[in-house]
Amino acid sequence: MGFDIVGFIGLGLIGGSIAKKLKSNHPDVRIYATAGHESTVIEAYREGIICNSKLLSMEEFAECDYIFLCAPVQKNLTYLEKLKSVIKPTCMITDVGSTKSEIHKRVVELDMEDNFIGGHPMTGSEKTGILNANEYLLENAYYIITPTSTTPAEKIDEFRNFVLELGSIPMVLDYEAHDYATAAISHLPHMIAYSLVNLVKKIDTEDETMKAIAAGGFKDITRIASSSPVMWQNICCSNRKQLLCLMDLYMDELELIRDMIRSNDEQEMLDYFHSAKDYRDSIAITKAKSTGSVYELYMDLPDEAGSLAPTVAILAENSISIKNIGIINNREFEDGVLRIEFNDENARSLAEQLLITQGYRVYKR
């Protein structure tokens, strides 16, 4: 596989996790990286992930077989231009951005289609930086691959195999189809969360009654509003067309519910809510949380034969019942690859203590 010398421009949560997994799989690989902060490079060098201990210029990536663009979307466009005259003819450039149309169009303008293959690992969290990166972040997460019209077939196969080595699930899509889908299931929900939080902020009382009692549904639906504002500014700018289209459709849908409530059409409301519930319940792993509290943990888990059994055994040996368990494939802004649901808070708390004691990385929401 042509990954002997690999470059990373940007080495935060996603880039750092890919680099760590790559180094774990192939200890002899030579990884070079630069970042927005020299402290990031120093930390990655200290951990033995990369070969350089200082920031690099674009010219110093000239011998790379692959280069990962892991900076914000707008900055990746600038790096792409700078790399055009630097890379060797066989070098492949990929990115990890959650929008693809803008960078693909720039690739065409720069006549770099033969050297580019877009990528979007659907994983991550509100946490950022190399210190939060870990080699299990990509386990069992969808990794969307968006080739250009002239990306060599052997390079698509090569990159697909690389994604499989990361422990991810490769999915090849047209870049425009990718952007429309992610606008619907990721970008629009973030806009809804941001707008809802700001609405409550504006209408809250002076003693912040709404803030004080905020819980349950409000916290669930607005959790993603804690994501990086800079990143979402970039996403909105780069996927503007698709996002505006989806926002228009969403406002039409919200108006439809408004009309039902205004006309007090009870049966229509009931049918509408049932339709949504049935579709939501059909989505794997995280079921609708319409009643009661949900007691769940998320944890990192290597994608290896038999890795799940010890986890279950630890809980069984301590008489902890599991209500639900499953792998999360789309983990953008989700911690951990494995979700475990319990019957009550005592079971969850005990499970958390036991798993941490056994060396597992555990997250709680």
N, C-alpha and C positions, 0 to 999 in steps of 0.2 A: 504494500500500500504506500502511495506517495506522500507520506507524512513524516519524512526524515527531519526536515527543518520546517518549523511552523512558527508563524508570527501572530501576535495578538496586538491590536491597537485598541486599547481599552481593556482593563482587566478587573472589572467589578464583579458583581454577583454571578452573572451569566458567563462572561469571558473567563473569569477565575475558576468557575466550576468546570467548564469544558477543559481548560488547561490542566487542572488537577486530575481529572479523570483520564485525559490523554497521557499524562506523565505516569499515572498509576498503571495503565495498560501497557505502555511502552516506555520503560525507564530510560532507554537510550535515545529517545527523541530529543532533538535540540529545539527548545522553545525560547523565542525572543519576544519581548513585549515592551510596549511603552504605554503610558497612561497620562491622565490629566494631572496626577499628583505623583511626585517622585517617591513619596512614602509608600505608595502602592507597589511600585517596582521593587523597592528595597525589601518590603515584606515578602513579595513573591520569590525574590532571590534568596532571602533568609530561609524560606520554607523548602528551597531546593526545586522549585517549579520551573524557573526560568534561568537562562544562562547569563543574562546581563544584570548588573547591579545599578545601572543608571538609565535615565531616559534616553531614547533612541530617536534619531532622525529617520525620515521615510527612506532615505538612501540605504540605511543599514538593514532593510528588509529585502534587499535585492536577490538574495540566494534562497528565499523561502519557497517551499513547494506549495504551501497553503498560507493564506493570510486571513485571519478572522477580524472583521470590523465590528467591534463591540462597544463603540461609543454611541452617544445619542444620534438619532437618525440624521439630523441635519449635518452634524460633524462628519458622519461617515461619507457623505457626499463630497466633502472637501478632501478627505483622505483618499478617496477613490481617484480624484483628479491628480493628486500628487504622486500616487503609486503608478499611474499609467506609464510613465517614462522610466520607472525604476525596475519593475518586475521582469523576470525572465519569461520567455515565451510559453513555458509549460506551467507557470504558476497559476493557481486558481485562487480567486478572491471570493470570500463568502461573508455574509453578515448575519447578525442575530436579531435584527430589528423586527418589531411587531407589525410594521407596515412595509409593503414591498413595491408598490407601484412607482414611487418617486425614485428609488434607487435603480430600479430596472430601466426606467426611462433615461436616467443619467448614464447608465451603462451603454445604452444604445447610442446616445449622443457622443460618447467618448470612443465608440467603436471597440468596446471591451467585452462583447458578448461571449466570445470564445473563452474568456478567462474568468467568467463569473457564474456563480450559482448561489441563488438566494437561500437563506435559511431562517427559520423562526422556531427556536425551541420553546414550547409552550409550558414554561415553568418559571418559577421566581416567587418573590414575596415583596412585602413592603420594605424588608431589610435590604441594605445595599452594601457594596464594597467587598474587597478581597477577603476581609476577615470573616464575612458571612458566607463566602463561597465554600462549597464542599462537593466532593466527587459523586455524591449520591443525588444531587439536585436534579439530574436529568433522568434518573431511573424511571422507566415506564411512562415517561412523559411523551406526548406527541411532539415530533420534530418535523415541522413542515419544510419541504424542499421545493424551491421555485426556480427551476432551470430557465435559462434564456432560450430563444428559438434556435440558437446554434451551440449551446453547451454540448460538448462531445458526450456521446452516449456512455462511453467508458468512464468519463468523469462523474456522470450521474450515478452510475453503479458504484464507483469507488467511494463517493461521498455517502451514498446510502449505506454501504457497509460500515463506514466510519460512524454513522449515526447509530447503527445497531451495536457497535462496540461500546458506545457511550451508555448503552442500556436503554436507549430511547426507542420510540416507535416511529419510523420514517413514514411520511405521507407526501407524495409528490402532487403539487397543485399548480395551476396557472396562477401567476401573481395577482391578477385582477380578481379572480375567484377567491383567492386567499384574503385579499383586503376587504371584500364585501362580507365574507363570513366572519372575520375577526371584528369588523365594525359592528356587526350585529351582536356577537356573543361576548365581546370584551370591551370595545371602545365605547359603545353606547351605554352599557351598564355603568361605566366609570363617569360618564357625563351625567347620568341620572343621579348617581351617588353624590357627586360634587354639587349639583343643583339642589338636591334635597337638603344636604347639610347647610348650604348657604341660606335656603329658605327658612329653615328652623332657626338659624342664627339671627335672621332679620326679624322674625315674628316672636322670638322668645321674650319673656318678661324680664324686667330689670333684675329680679332675683334669680334668673335663669332656671325657672321651674322645669322647662322642657329638657334642658341639659341635665338636670338632676335626675329626672325620671327616665331618661332615654335608656332603653334596654331592648332585649328581644329582637323583634323585627327591624327596628330602626338601626340597631348596631350591626345586625347581619347585612342589611342592604347597603349600609354606608361604610363598612370596614375598608373597602377599597379606596375610599376618598383619602386615606392616609398614605397613598402611594406618592411617588415623587412628582411634584408639580412640574418640574422642568421636563421630565420624561413625557408627561401627558401634554404639555404644551407642544413638544416636538411631534407627538403622535397626531394631535389635532391638525397641525400644519401639513403633515406629510400624507394624511389620509382624509383630507378635507372633503373631497367630492363624495366619497362613499359614506362618510360619517354624517354629512348634511342630509344625504338621501335617507339614511336610516333614522335620523332624528325627525325628519318630516313624517315618516311612516309611524314612528312612535307617538308623535303628537296627534296624529289621526286616531291611533288606537286609544290614547288617553281621552280624546274627545268622545270616542265611542262609549267608553265607560261613563264619562260625565253625563252623556245623554241618557244612559240607562238609569243612573241615579236620579237625574232631574225628573225623568218621567215616572220614576218609582216602579219600573217594570221588574217585579221581583223574579219572575220566571226567566226572563232574559238574562238578568244578572246571575242567577243560579247556574244557568247553562254555560254562561261565559266563564264563570269561576271553575266549574267542573272541567271544562275543556282545557283550561290552563293547568289545573291540578293534574289531570291525566297525563298531559304532555310532560310536565315537570317530574312526575313520579316515574316516567319512563326513562329519564336520564339516569345513567348508572351511578352508583355509589351514594351520592348525597341526596336523600329523598326529601320531599317537602316537609317543612317543620311547622305544620299548621297547629299542632296541639302539643302542649307540654314542653318541658325543657329537653335539650339534647346534650348528652354527656359524652364528649368525644375527645380523642387524642389523635395527633398526627405524628408520624415518626419516619425517619430515614431507614431504608432497608435495601441492602445490596440485592441486585437482580441475579441471584444465584440459586441453584437447585438446593432446596432444603432450608433456605434462609428464613422462611415464614414459620416453620415448625417450632424452632426454639422459642420464638416470641409467644406463640400460642401455648406452648408447654409451660412457660414461666407463669402465665396467667392461670392456667388450669391447675398447676401445682399449688397455687395459693387460693383456689376456690373462687376465682373471679370470673363471673359469667360475661360473655361477649354477646351483645345484642346484634351487632352488625360489623362486618369487616370487609375491606375491599381496597383495591389499588386505584389511585387517582391518576388518570392519563393526561388531562389538561390541568397543569398545576400552576398556571400563571396566578400569582398572588395567593398561592396556597402553600403552606409549610408541610413538608414531608410527602412521601410517596404512598404510605399506608395509612388508611383511616380506620380507627377502631372506635366503635360506639358501645357505650355501657348503659346499664339500667339506672344507675344513680351516681351521685357525686362521690360517695364513699368509694365505690368500685373504681371510678376514674382516678381518684386521688391515689389510691393504693397502687393501681397499675402504673401510674406515672412514676412513683417512687421506686418500684421494683425494676422497671425498665431502665431508668436512669442509673440505678445501682449496677445493672448488668452491662452498662456502657453504651446503651442506645441513646441516640439523639431524639428527644421528644419535644413536641410542640403542643400547646393548648390554646384554644380560642375561647 
